[in-house]
Amino acid sequence: MDLETAYQVQSGLVAARVAAGERIVGVKLGLTSLAKQRRMGVSAPLTGWLTDGMLLEPGAPVPVGRLIHPRVEPEIVFALGRRLEGPGVTPSSAMAAVRSVSAGLEVIDSRYRDFRFTLPDVVADNASSALFVLGDKEVEPTDLDLALETCVLSVGSTVVDTATGAAVQGHPARALALAANSLAERGLALEEGWIVLTGGMTDAVPLEPDRPVTAEFTHLGVVTVSCGEARPM
């Protein structure tokens, strides 16, 4: 399967969700970290779709019984104040379209055993999208140096990783520009009001019973997810 076919499959999956009553609310980027690309054996970032059916309200438990082998990763999240259309979007023009910045956690899941896949594989699987939760703090983008925004990731009471926004393509604005320019290749754009998950800042960690995953950011606040239904055997 080539990449063009993979994105056609992805579009079909999302169209089925929309036909079932869900609404597209934004876009996510995956594998924006070069280190993560090397670990996963892929050569480039990718984009996937977010729907309102994937949004988990703060404090709501993750319904792991509906998932396969969920993992969690912290994200810097943009909310768009205006439409952003490529090609030719630069990081600075991308940031000019941002209304606010928030903390987020994405719950990723995969149809592939051990999360081992090629780039077309994971694109066709809608970039491993499952669920996401947003922090309750929205910050003006001009108030932040996102490359230096630090995230401390904890599982239970144990700190397992730290990162800064520079882990995301050097600066999350580059990921946002990449998303706009990538969509333009398919005649699409990022719409006003959409959110954009810019990519995992750290490695994803497994979601386990009785061990909430928490991301604490320097300026964007704190966001947490925990297990709900028991994992199916």
RALIN-V884146 format. One record per helix or strand of 2 or more residues. SS is the DSSP state (H for helix, E for strand). FROM is the first residue (numbers start at 1). LEN is the number of residues. If there is no record, write none. Layout:
# RALIN-V884146
<<SS | FROM | LEN> <SS | FROM | LEN>>
This chain:
# RALIN-V884146
<<H | 3 | 17> <E | 24 | 7> <H | 34 | 7> <E | 46 | 6> <H | 52 | 3> <H | 64 | 3> <E | 71 | 10> <H | 91 | 5> <E | 98 | 11> <H | 113 | 3> <H | 119 | 6> <H | 126 | 3> <E | 129 | 6> <H | 141 | 3> <E | 150 | 6> <E | 158 | 7> <H | 165 | 3> <H | 172 | 13> <E | 195 | 3> <E | 205 | 2> <E | 213 | 5> <E | 222 | 4>>
